């Protein structure tokens, strides 16, 4: 598989194989709740403010921590994120509680008129977890 991946500046270039029907996409809008939005990053300590946590921070610090996680994260078909959904079907919980996804187009806006919160959006695209798919078979070149 690695022989098909780009070797130069291709960290954001992808491979797509579609069996028909297109992509299964979730567009999620984000609104921070300001000071009362819980743990933000790796620590719930409100006195810790750094590149990986901003639980006690202001909206700009929280935006930067979120964008840093999205920038340095390796969310792809080998290490997909988990989008948890469900519990909205007429009969109760959906049979699958999450989907393997990768992220596209994270967008965050801090409106000057709003002092404590920010808005944004992220697109989640369902993917196949290749680490599980490829680990069960021996891949040999033709």
N, C-alpha and C positions, 0 to 999 in steps of 0.2 A: 504494500500500500504506500509506503514512504516514497517509492520511485515516482509516484504521481503527484506528490505535493510539491509546491514551489520551494526552491531553496534560497532565493534572494529575498526581497522584501515582502514575502508572501504570507506573513502571519495572519492577515485578514482576508486572504483569498481562500475560497472554499471549493469543494467538490459537491455537486448535487446530482443525484440520480432519482428520477421521479418515475414511479410505476403507474402514473396516471392519476388524475384528480387534483393535482396541484398541491400546494402547501397547506398545512393545518396551522392557522395563525391565530394568536391571541394578542390583541392590542390592549394593554393595561395602562390606565391613567393612574398617576401617583400624586397624592397630596400629603405632605408632611403635616403632622399634627402640632408642630411647634415644640414647646418644652415638654409636653406630656406624651411623647411618642415612644417611650420605652427605651430599651437598649439599642444603641446605634454603633455597631462595630463589634469588636471582640470583647469589650469590657463594659460592665454595667456601672462602673465607678465613674460618677459624674465629675470627678476632679482630673481624670485622665483625658487629655486632648492631644492626639497625635494623628499621623497619617492613616491609622487603622481604627480609631475609635473617637466618637464625638458625642457620647451619651448626654453629657451636660453642656454640649456646645450650642452655638447659635445655628441658624439655618444655613449660613454659608459654609460653616465647618462641616455640617452634616451632608450638604451637597457634595463637597469635595471628597469626603470619605466614601460616599456611595459611588461617585464617578471613578475614584481610584480603584475600588473593588472591581468595578466593571471593566476598567482598563487593563488591570494586571491579571484578571481571572482568565483561565483557559477553558472557557465553556465552548465545547464543540461535540462532535459525535463520539470522541473517545472519552470525554469527561463532561457529559451533558448536565445541565442544571435540572432540578426537579420543580416543575410547576404543579403545585397542589391545587386541585379543583374538586368540584363535586358537591354533594349534599343539596342539590337543587332539582333533582329528578322527582317527578310526581310520586314515585314509589319509595323515595328515600335516597340513600347514598348511591352514587354511581359505582359500577363494579370495579373501576380502576381509580385509585385515589390520586395519582399523579401521572404526568407525562414527562418523558425526557425531552428537553428543549435546548435550543441555543438562543442567544439574544441578538436583537438587531435594533439599531437606531435609538439608543438611549438618549433622552432629551430632557433637560431640567431647566426650569426658568424661575428665577427669583424676582418676582415683581416688586418694584420699589414701593408700591402702595401697600404691600403686605409685609409687616415687620418681622413676623415670627415663623412663617411657613413658606414652603415652596411647592410648585407644581411640576409635573413632568409626565413622561410616558416611556414605556419600553414595549417593544414588540417581541413576543416569544414565539418561536417557530418549532413545532414538533420535529424531532429527529429520531434516528435509530441509534441506539447505544452500540457503537462499533466495537468497543472493548469486549462486550459480552458476545457479540455476533462472531467476531474473528477468533476469539480465544477457543471456541469449540471446534474449530476446523484448522487443518494444516493448509497454509497458503503457499503454493508453489508457483513459480513463473511458468508460462507456457513454453 
